[in-house]
Each structure stands twice: as structure tokens, then as C-alpha cells.
Amino acid sequence: MPYPFTEEQRRLRETLRTFALEEVIPGAAERDRTAAYPAQLVARLAELGLMGITIPEEYDGLGLDTPTQLVAMEEVAYGDAALASIYTGHYLGMEGLLLYGDDEQKRRYLAPLARGEQLAGFALTETDAGSDVASIRTEARRAPAGWLIRGSKVFISNAREAGLLLLFAKTDRDAGLDGIGAFAVPTDAAGISYSQPQDKLGIRSAPTYELRLEDVAVESDALIGGEGAGGRIALEVLNRARIDIAAMANGIAMRALQLAADYAAERRQFRRPIRDFQAVQLLLAEMDVAVETGRLAAYRAAALKDEGAGLRRDASIAKYVATENCFACVDRALQIHGGYGYMRESEVERLYRDCRILRIYEGTSQIQLLTIARALARRRDENGAVV
């Protein structure tokens, strides 16, 4: 066990594993084929009370710790990576409101999200601005009743299905990262238009959209954290969200390991199950190591988050280790399945496509390594030794 789970966390894991096996996995292949949004499953997560796990009770959340949130994300991802992407995107959208919203903003915007009455989205990425947050071009200008927002976004998860977006726009085009505002924007606001869902390699039933914003009017209190705080909000939220992506990756890797172990026990060659062959045993052992180390990194970062420790390095380590391990784990699962694993009807083929995005969003693996390297450069004592 990578973490000393409480009895409550163990029960949650058991409940969600049953949910994954009985309700999520059976329809996952068809949802992938048709790119059908799993509205009923998202509603079921809300019924289970899982849309505001770490949101304080005063804002209608459960007020639980981050490791409990990771338990839920692992198990949802075990069932379907696309559903997990929708789920983690919801928490990504809530995080900025939780960290920087004032009390009234939390009651107005955050509480309905925590109750599961609305889904949250996070609208940052633009055609020319991914990891370079300061390069966004969407602008917000003051108006008599608040703000008018104009511009475009791309690759925005949950956008049309969400009730609220945490949307980032320049309030001062010449101030770089300090000239960005974060706005709570209802998705049905006049002036927002959405593309058709973008066609993707994997997580196909988790829709992403291009957005156009044509003088979208929001009230003054839609600005979260102050006029120049949006850049810092975006970076801090993405940093914390990397732990959630690590948990998602670990859930997929856990499913891949289960599929590979089951197949190795059932598949026979030369009158023996293939699990008896050392070559397959080595692949399974590598997968087990990948799963365990990914989970160790994620739960360690989650514990540090709840302690209030600095997270930039540890969240990047968790995301890098878990997502790279997940891809290696799924690749080995496919190798164990052989030709069957390469066929469209194979679950492991879908996992292979689904897990690839994890090394890209919330900061690519290379961005994580750069973050870790910069932190390393600062970790020296008075004698210059790395500490």
C-alpha cells in the first residue's frame, strides 16, 4: 500500500471499484467509438457525493483530504480514462475559486460545483499560448457594469457541458504574467460560441472545444483574486492539479496491470499459461514497479499539499513519474497481449490511446523536468552541496 489509508478511504475505494466494474467499464468501449459524452456517469459521481471532496463543508463540499480525492480519481480512471478526464477537469476548474475566491464568490460560484449541480471547466489554453501562460491574447476590458471579454480558447475540456468556466484574459496587455485576470464565466453567457467537439486520438468521450468570446459581459465580482492575479492563479492551480493527473495515470496503470495479469493467466502457449514464461514475468514485474512508484509519488505530493508545503517540485515529480510510468505500463500490457492487444476490440488498445495525453496536458513531461531542474539548482547549502 503506497499510503496508510483510513477505513473510510478503503470503503470509498471498494465502492468505486464496484462502480467502475459494474457501471463504467461495460460501456466504455462504445462511448469511445461514438465519442458520446457520459452524462449519466457524471451525474452518478454527483449522486455519490464526489464532486467536492476537498471543498470545505461550509461551501457544500465534503471537507476531506487530498489523498481521499486521489483514491476517487484512481478508481474512476481504472474504469474509464475519459470519465476521469472530465472528473479531474472539474477539480481543475474549482481549484482557483477555492484558493482565491472571497467568501461570497465561493458561496455563489463554488458551492453549486461542489454539490455537483454544475460541472466546472478551466479555460486557459490558446492557439499560441500553452505552457507560456503570459502569451494569452484574450482580453478583458472594463465596462460600466463589469467586464467585457473578447478572444478565443482551444482544447478546453468540459466547456459546453460545464456550468461555469474559470477563464483567463489579459486585463493589461503590456504587463505580462501580472496583467492577467481570472474570471468566473457562466457557459451560457451571451457571446460565447463553441466548436463541435474536437476529434482526438484518445479520451474520446471527454469532449474538448474551441471557444470564441465576442464581448462576453461578466459582473465585477466575477474577477477572482484581483485584477493582476490571474497569471499566478493559473500557475498555482496547474501545479496542484498535476497531483490529480498523477492519480489518473495511476488508475489507468492499475487497470493495465490487471488486464495483463489476467491475460497472462488465461493465454496458453506450448501447453502452459504464458505467465509461466520468464519473459512475461519480467514484463509484469516492471508493470508492478511502475504502478507502485507512481502511486508513491502521487500520495507523497498529496500529503505535502495538505501540510501546506511548497509543491512545485514534488507535484512535477509526481506527474512526471506517474504519467511516464503509466505509458510504459500500458505499453507492456499491450506487449503481453500480443496481436490481440493491437486490435480495436481490445481494452488495452483503448488504454494505449487514452494514456498518451497524460504526458502533455497540465504541462508536458519536458516542462515537469525543467521545473524539477530549476528546483534542483536552488537546493544547495552554504557549502554548495545539493540538499
C-alpha positions in Angstrom: 0.0 0.0 0.0 1.5 3.4 -1.0 -0.3 5.3 1.7 -1.7 4.5 5.2 -5.3 4.5 4.0 -8.1 5.1 6.6 -11.0 2.8 6.9 -13.2 5.5 5.2 -10.8 5.6 2.3 -10.8 1.8 2.0 -14.6 1.8 1.9 -14.6 4.5 -0.7 -12.1 2.5 -2.9 -14.3 -0.6 -2.6 -17.4 1.4 -3.5 -15.8 3.0 -6.5 -14.1 -0.2 -7.7 -17.6 -1.8 -7.8 -18.9 1.3 -9.6 -16.1 1.0 -12.1 -16.6 -2.7 -12.8 -20.4 -2.6 -12.9 -21.3 0.8 -14.4 -18.3 2.4 -16.1 -16.3 -0.3 -17.8 -19.2 -2.1 -19.6 -20.0 0.9 -21.8 -16.5 2.5 -22.1 -15.7 0.9 -25.5 -18.9 2.1 -27.1 -18.5 5.6 -25.7 -15.0 5.7 -27.1 -16.2 4.5 -30.5 -19.0 7.1 -30.7 -17.3 9.9 -28.7 -20.5 10.0 -26.6 -20.4 12.2 -23.5 -21.1 10.1 -20.4 -23.7 12.4 -18.8 -25.3 9.7 -16.7 -22.0 8.7 -15.2 -21.1 12.3 -14.4 -24.5 12.5 -12.7 -23.7 9.3 -10.8 -20.5 10.8 -9.5 -22.6 13.7 -8.2 -25.1 11.3 -6.6 -22.2 9.6 -4.8 -21.2 13.0 -3.4 -17.8 13.0 -5.1 -17.8 16.4 -6.9 -16.4 18.4 -3.9 -14.3 16.0 -1.9 -11.7 18.6 -0.7 -14.1 21.6 -0.7 -14.8 22.8 2.8 -18.2 21.8 4.2 -19.2 25.5 4.6 -19.2 25.6 0.8 -21.1 22.3 0.5 -18.2 20.0 0.0 -17.1 17.0 2.0 -14.1 18.8 3.6 -11.9 15.7 3.2 -8.2 15.5 2.4 -6.3 15.3 -0.9 -5.4 11.6 -0.5 -9.1 10.8 -0.4 -9.6 12.8 -3.6 -6.8 10.7 -5.2 -8.5 7.5 -4.2 -11.6 8.6 -6.1 -9.6 9.7 -9.1 -7.6 6.5 -9.3 -10.8 4.4 -9.3 -12.7 6.5 -11.8 -9.6 6.3 -14.1 -9.5 2.5 -13.5 -12.9 2.3 -15.1 -12.5 4.9 -17.9 -9.8 7.4 -18.6 -12.3 9.7 -20.4 -14.6 9.9 -17.5 -11.6 10.5 -15.2 -10.5 13.4 -17.6 -13.9 15.0 -17.1 -13.7 14.5 -13.4 -10.2 15.9 -13.0 -11.1 18.8 -15.2 -13.9 19.6 -12.8 -11.5 19.9 -9.9 -9.1 21.9 -12.0 -11.9 24.4 -12.6 -12.8 24.6 -8.9 -9.3 25.0 -7.6 -8.8 28.7 -8.4 -12.1 29.5 -6.8 -11.2 27.6 -3.7 -7.8 29.2 -3.4 -8.5 32.8 -4.4 -12.3 33.4 -4.3 -13.6 35.5 -1.4 -16.4 34.2 0.8 -19.2 35.5 -1.3 -17.7 34.2 -4.6 -17.2 30.8 -3.0 -20.8 30.7 -1.9 -22.0 31.9 -5.3 -19.7 30.0 -7.7 -18.0 27.2 -5.8 -20.9 25.7 -3.7 -23.0 24.6 -6.7 -19.9 22.9 -8.2 -19.2 21.1 -5.0 -22.8 19.9 -4.8 -22.5 18.5 -8.3 -25.2 20.8 -9.6 -22.8 22.2 -12.2 -19.6 21.0 -13.8 -16.5 23.2 -13.8 -14.1 24.0 -16.6 -10.8 25.7 -16.9 -10.3 28.0 -20.0 -6.6 29.0 -20.3 -5.0 27.5 -23.4 -4.9 29.4 -26.7 -3.5 28.6 -30.1 -0.2 30.5 -29.3 -0.3 30.0 -25.5 0.1 26.7 -23.8 2.8 26.4 -21.1 3.6 30.0 -21.9 0.7 31.4 -19.9 1.8 35.1 -20.3 1.3 34.8 -24.1 -2.5 34.6 -23.9 -4.3 37.2 -26.1 -7.9 37.0 -24.9 -8.6 40.4 -23.4 -10.9 41.7 -20.7 -11.7 45.4 -20.7 -13.7 47.3 -18.1 -17.3 48.2 -18.8 -19.8 50.2 -16.8 -21.3 47.0 -15.2 -18.2 44.9 -15.0 -16.0 43.4 -17.8 -16.3 42.6 -21.5 -14.2 39.6 -22.6 -13.1 39.0 -26.2 -10.8 36.4 -27.7 -10.6 32.6 -28.2 -9.5 29.4 -26.4 -8.7 26.0 -27.6 -8.6 22.4 -26.2 -11.0 23.4 -23.4 -12.3 20.3 -21.6 -15.9 20.2 -20.3 -16.6 23.6 -21.9 -20.1 23.1 -23.3 -21.1 20.6 -20.6 -19.9 22.8 -17.8 -22.0 25.4 -16.0 -19.0 27.6 -15.1 -15.6 28.3 -16.5 -12.6 29.7 -14.8 -11.4 31.8 -17.7 -8.2 33.8 -18.1 -7.9 37.0 -20.0 -5.5 39.9 -20.3 -6.5 43.0 -18.3 -3.3 44.7 -19.1 -1.7 43.6 -22.4 1.7 45.1 -21.5 2.1 43.6 -18.0 3.0 40.0 -18.9 2.0 37.4 -16.3 0.9 40.2 -14.0 -1.6 41.5 -16.5 -3.9 38.5 -16.5 -7.2 38.2 -14.7 -9.2 35.1 -13.8 -12.9 35.3 -14.3 -15.8 33.1 -13.3 -17.8 32.9 -16.6 -21.2 31.1 -17.0 -21.0 28.9 -20.0 -24.4 30.1 -21.2 -23.3 33.8 -21.2 -24.2 35.7 -24.3 -21.3 36.0 -26.8 -19.7 32.6 -26.1 -19.8 30.1 -29.0 -18.4 26.6 -29.1 -17.0 24.5 -31.9 -18.0 20.9 -32.4 -16.1 18.5 -30.1 -12.6 18.2 -31.4 -11.6 14.8 -32.8 -9.0 13.2 -30.7 -6.7 10.1 -30.5 -7.9 9.1 -27.1 -10.3 10.0 -24.2 -12.8 10.5 -27.0 -15.9 10.7 -24.8 -14.4 13.6 -22.8 -15.1 16.4 -25.2 -12.8 19.4 -25.8 -13.8 22.5 -27.7 -12.6 25.7 -29.3 -14.3 28.8 -27.8 -14.9 32.2 -29.3 -15.7 35.1 -26.9 -17.4 38.1 -28.5 -17.7 40.8 -25.9 -18.9 38.4 -23.2 -20.2 40.5 -20.3 -19.5 39.5 -16.7 -20.1 41.3 -13.5 -17.4 43.0 -11.5 -17.4 40.3 -8.8 -16.7 37.6 -11.5 -13.0 38.6 -11.2 -11.3 36.2 -8.9 -8.3 37.2 -6.7 -7.8 40.7 -8.0 -7.1 42.3 -11.4 -3.5 41.1 -11.9 -3.7 37.8 -10.0 -4.8 35.5 -12.9 -1.3 34.5 -14.0 -0.3 33.4 -10.5 -3.7 31.7 -10.1 -3.2 29.7 -13.3 0.3 28.6 -12.4 -0.6 27.6 -8.9 -3.8 25.7 -10.0 -1.9 23.8 -12.7 0.8 22.9 -10.2 -1.7 21.5 -7.7 -3.7 19.8 -10.5 -0.7 17.8 -11.5 -1.2 15.6 -8.5 -4.7 14.8 -9.8 -3.3 13.9 -13.2 -0.8 11.6 -11.5 -3.7 9.8 -9.8 -5.5 9.5 -13.1 -2.4 8.0 -14.6 -2.0 5.6 -11.7 -5.6 4.4 -12.1 -5.1 3.6 -15.8 -1.8 1.8 -15.0 -3.6 -0.2 -12.3 -6.2 -1.3 -14.9 -3.5 -2.2 -17.4 -1.7 -4.3 -14.8 -4.9 -6.2 -14.0 -5.7 -6.8 -17.7 -2.1 -8.0 -18.3 -2.1 -10.3 -15.3 -5.5 -11.8 -16.2 -4.5 -12.4 -19.8 -1.2 -13.9 -18.9 -3.0 -16.4 -16.7 -5.5 -17.3 -19.4 -3.4 -17.3 -22.5 -1.7 -20.6 -23.1 1.3 -21.4 -25.4 3.2 -24.6 -25.5 0.6 -26.1 -23.2 1.4 -23.6 -20.4 -0.1 -20.2 -19.3 2.2 -17.5 -20.6 2.7 -16.2 -17.1 5.0 -19.2 -16.6 7.5 -17.8 -19.0 10.2 -15.6 -17.6 9.9 -13.1 -20.4 6.3 -12.4 -19.4 7.1 -12.4 -15.7 9.7 -9.7 -16.3 7.1 -7.5 -18.1 4.6 -8.0 -15.3 7.2 -7.2 -12.7 8.2 -4.0 -14.5 4.5 -3.0 -14.6 4.1 -3.7 -10.9 7.1 -1.5 -10.1 5.7 1.3 -12.4 2.3 1.3 -10.7 3.7 1.3 -7.1 6.3 4.0 -7.7 3.7 6.2 -9.5 1.3 5.9 -6.6 4.1 6.5 -4.0 5.0 9.8 -5.8 1.3 10.9 -6.0 0.3 10.2 -2.4 3.5 11.8 -1.1 2.7 15.0 -3.1 -0.9 14.9 -1.8 0.3 14.7 1.8 2.7 17.6 1.3 -0.2 19.6 -0.3 -2.3 19.1 2.8 0.6 20.1 5.0 0.8 23.4 3.2 4.3 22.7 1.9 5.7 24.1 -1.3 4.6 21.8 -4.1 6.2 23.0 -7.3 9.0 20.3 -7.4 7.0 17.5 -5.8 3.9 17.9 -7.9 6.1 17.9 -11.0 7.9 14.8 -9.8 4.5 13.1 -9.2 3.1 13.9 -12.6 6.3 13.1 -14.4 6.8 9.7 -12.7 3.2 8.6 -12.8 2.4 9.6 -16.4 5.7 8.2 -17.8 5.2 5.0 -15.8 1.6 4.8 -16.9 2.6 4.9 -20.6 5.3 2.3 -20.0 2.9 0.1 -18.1 0.2 0.2 -20.8 2.9 -0.5 -23.5 3.9 -3.6 -21.6 0.3 -4.7 -21.2 -0.1 -4.5 -24.9 3.1 -6.4 -25.5 1.8 -9.2 -23.2 -1.5 -9.3 -25.2 0.5 -9.6 -28.4 -1.6 -9.2 -31.6 -4.8 -9.2 -29.7 -3.8 -6.1 -27.8 -3.4 -4.2 -31.1 -6.9 -4.8 -32.2 -9.6 -2.2 -31.8 -11.8 -4.5 -29.7 -9.1 -4.9 -27.1 -9.5 -2.8 -23.9 -5.7 -2.3 -23.7 -5.7 -0.8 -27.2 -8.0 1.9 -25.9 -5.9 2.4 -22.8 -2.9 2.9 -25.1 -4.6 5.8 -26.9 -6.1 7.2 -23.8 -3.0 7.4 -21.7 -0.9 9.3 -24.3 -2.5 12.7 -23.4 -1.3 12.5 -19.8 2.3 13.3 -20.8 1.0 16.5 -22.5 -1.6 18.3 -20.5 -1.2 20.2 -17.3 2.4 20.7 -18.5 4.3 18.3 -20.7 6.8 15.9 -19.3 9.5 18.2 -20.5 8.0 21.1 -18.6 8.0 19.0 -15.5 11.7 18.1 -15.9 12.5 21.8 -16.4 10.6 22.6 -13.2 12.5 19.9 -11.3 15.8 21.1 -12.7 15.2 24.7 -11.7 14.3 23.5 -8.2 17.5 21.4 -8.1 19.6 24.5 -8.8 18.2 26.1 -5.7 18.7 23.1 -3.4 22.2 23.8 -2.1 23.5 24.5 1.4 26.1 27.1 2.3 28.9 24.8 1.0 27.2 24.3 -2.4 26.1 20.7 -1.7 22.8 19.6 -3.1 20.3 19.1 -0.2 
